[in-house]
């Protein structure tokens, strides 16, 4: 089974570290062909580590990603659609790992689509335009705690069968080592 994770970048961050932990665990099972697709390349430690466990692809070069001219903006929208079509055509499951960031580009895909919500739904409603409509395209919505799950159900009772809780994984040995050795940060 091929699983593709979508996330803006693998620069340092909480969701990126959580994604790395999931990819490492899934890779160790030896059952999945895993891809991680980002909008931009990264020189982070997370990116380097991710490449040990998954096929990593960036849609844009850093120059393209950082260019904000109107012509390049239109080009990026077209290129993102084309590249996602190429990267995802043989994927069985698409996981939009950070708050529906890729919804408009993957909504027409027939594969199973999952999104992870890493913030409270009320916060996302203030921060992301049309987040409720955006969530509708997914077959499953993953929240990271029971309070977020209850919030989703109270907002949209029809999502009761597609909203699930998966707690963020923590490697307590790594946390302990990081508290002792700052070079691991």
Beta strands, then each sheet from edge to edge (+ up, - down):
strand 1: 2-7
strand 2: 33-40
strand 3: 55-60
strand 4: 93-96
strand 5: 112-117
strand 6: 140-143
strand 7: 163-165
sheet 1: 3+ 2+ 1+ 4+ 5+ 6+ 7+
end
